[in-house]
Amino acid sequence: MTSTSTPPGLARFNDLEEPAAFAALHEACASTAWAKRLLAARPYASAEDLYTASDAAMAELSAEDLAEAMAGHPPIGRPKPGDPTSAREQRGMAGASGELKAEMLELNLAYQEKFGHVFLICATGRTGEQMRDAVKERIGNTPEREREIVRSELGKINRIRLARLVEEDA
């Protein structure tokens, strides 16, 4: 049981049956290893403890685990149809011009050709132009450097998604 000082959303998460908690975590991040590490550390006394555990689990992910996590993310400029999380996170591209959307598609394809996965960035709060500039800058990275940037960006996305999970009203 969780203490009464635990925020209600976090208490609800701590009290979920394991399959439901796993599903909630898997929705936040498609990495099975990440979700299992977070499950194993429940209950969390504070949201910050959950975020710290998320960061630690992200740091430990193998290349295969990272690939699994990235597979859960659609390309920038093409949110998953019917997925409000994807649409909300990529809001900066929603009002982009057709020219910018076409440029992002081209850049996404070039990035994917070079690195073998979608361009991943914590898009929350970024404009379409900022995302375009980021892919232009990052496409020059080595695969090793880019993998670490992707790990960092995934960590930011996971924190935002976990915050939404534990701050939700019942």
C-alpha positions in Angstrom: 0.0 0.0 0.0 1.1 3.6 -0.7 1.3 6.3 1.9 -1.3 9.1 2.0 1.4 11.6 1.2 2.0 10.0 -2.2 0.3 12.1 -5.0 -3.0 10.4 -5.9 -2.0 9.6 -9.5 1.3 8.0 -8.4 -0.6 6.1 -5.7 -3.0 4.8 -8.3 0.0 3.7 -10.5 1.7 2.0 -7.5 -1.5 0.1 -6.8 -2.2 -1.1 -10.3 -2.0 -4.9 -10.9 1.2 -5.7 -12.7 -0.3 -6.3 -16.1 -2.1 -2.9 -16.0 1.0 -1.2 -14.7 3.1 -2.8 -17.4 0.6 -1.7 -20.1 0.7 1.9 -18.8 4.5 1.9 -18.8 4.6 0.3 -22.3 2.4 3.1 -23.5 4.9 5.6 -22.2 7.9 3.8 -23.7 7.8 0.8 -26.1 10.9 -0.8 -24.4 10.0 -3.9 -22.6 13.3 -3.8 -20.6 12.6 -0.2 -19.5 9.1 -1.1 -18.4 10.2 -4.2 -16.5 12.9 -2.2 -14.6 10.3 0.4 -13.5 7.8 -2.2 -12.5 10.4 -4.0 -10.4 11.1 -0.8 -8.4 7.5 -0.1 -7.4 6.1 1.4 -5.2 7.5 4.9 -5.7 7.4 7.4 -2.9 7.4 10.4 -5.2 7.1 11.2 -8.9 10.8 12.3 -8.7 11.7 8.7 -7.6 9.8 7.4 -10.6 11.7 9.8 -13.0 15.0 8.9 -11.5 14.3 5.2 -11.9 13.2 5.9 -15.5 16.5 7.8 -16.2 18.5 4.9 -14.7 16.6 2.3 -16.7 17.1 4.4 -19.9 20.9 4.6 -19.3 21.0 0.8 -19.0 19.2 0.0 -22.3 21.1 -2.1 -24.8 21.1 -1.1 -28.5 18.3 -3.6 -29.1 16.2 -2.1 -26.2 16.7 1.4 -27.7 15.6 0.1 -31.1 12.5 -1.4 -29.5 11.8 2.0 -27.8 12.3 4.0 -31.0 10.0 1.6 -32.9 7.1 3.0 -30.8 7.6 6.5 -32.2 6.2 7.8 -35.5 8.3 10.0 -37.8 8.2 13.8 -37.0 5.4 15.3 -39.1 3.4 12.1 -39.3 1.9 11.4 -35.9 0.1 8.0 -35.5 -3.5 8.4 -36.8 -5.9 8.4 -33.9 -3.2 8.7 -31.3 -3.7 11.8 -29.1 -0.3 11.5 -27.4 1.5 11.5 -30.8 -0.6 14.4 -32.1 0.0 16.4 -28.9 3.7 15.8 -28.8 4.1 16.8 -32.5 1.8 19.8 -32.3 4.7 22.0 -33.5 4.3 20.4 -37.0 0.5 20.7 -37.1 0.5 24.2 -38.5 3.6 23.9 -40.6 3.5 24.9 -44.2 3.3 22.2 -46.9 6.9 23.2 -47.8 8.2 22.5 -44.3 6.3 19.3 -44.1 7.8 18.1 -47.4 11.3 19.2 -46.2 10.8 17.2 -43.0 9.7 14.1 -44.9 12.8 14.4 -47.1 15.0 14.9 -44.0 13.3 12.1 -42.1 14.0 9.7 -45.0 17.7 10.8 -45.3 18.1 10.4 -41.5 16.5 7.0 -41.5 18.7 5.9 -44.5 21.8 6.9 -42.5 20.9 5.7 -39.0 18.4 2.9 -39.7 15.6 4.4 -37.5 13.3 7.3 -37.3 14.6 10.8 -36.3 13.7 11.0 -32.6 13.4 14.2 -30.7 11.4 15.4 -27.7 9.1 17.4 -29.9 7.0 18.8 -27.0 7.1 22.6 -27.2 9.2 22.7 -30.3 8.2 24.4 -33.6 8.4 22.7 -36.9 11.4 24.9 -37.8 13.2 23.9 -34.6 12.7 20.2 -35.4 13.8 20.7 -39.0 17.0 22.5 -37.8 17.7 19.7 -35.2 17.5 16.9 -37.9 19.7 19.0 -40.2 22.3 19.3 -37.4 22.1 15.8 -36.1 22.3 14.0 -39.5 26.0 14.8 -39.5 26.6 12.9 -36.3 28.3 9.5 -36.0 26.0 6.6 -35.3 27.5 6.3 -31.8 26.9 10.0 -31.0 23.4 9.9 -32.4 22.5 6.8 -30.3 23.4 8.7 -27.2 21.4 11.8 -28.3 18.4 9.5 -29.0 18.8 7.9 -25.5 18.7 11.4 -24.0 15.7 12.5 -26.1 13.8 9.3 -25.2 14.5 10.0 -21.5 13.0 13.4 -21.9 9.9 12.0 -23.7 9.6 9.3 -21.0 9.6 11.9 -18.2 6.9 13.9 -19.9 4.8 10.8 -20.4 5.3 9.5 -16.9 4.4 12.9 -15.5 1.1 12.8 -17.4 0.6 9.2 -16.2 1.0 10.0 -12.5 -0.6 13.5 -12.5 -3.8 12.3 -14.2 -7.1 12.6 -12.3 -8.9 9.3 -11.7 
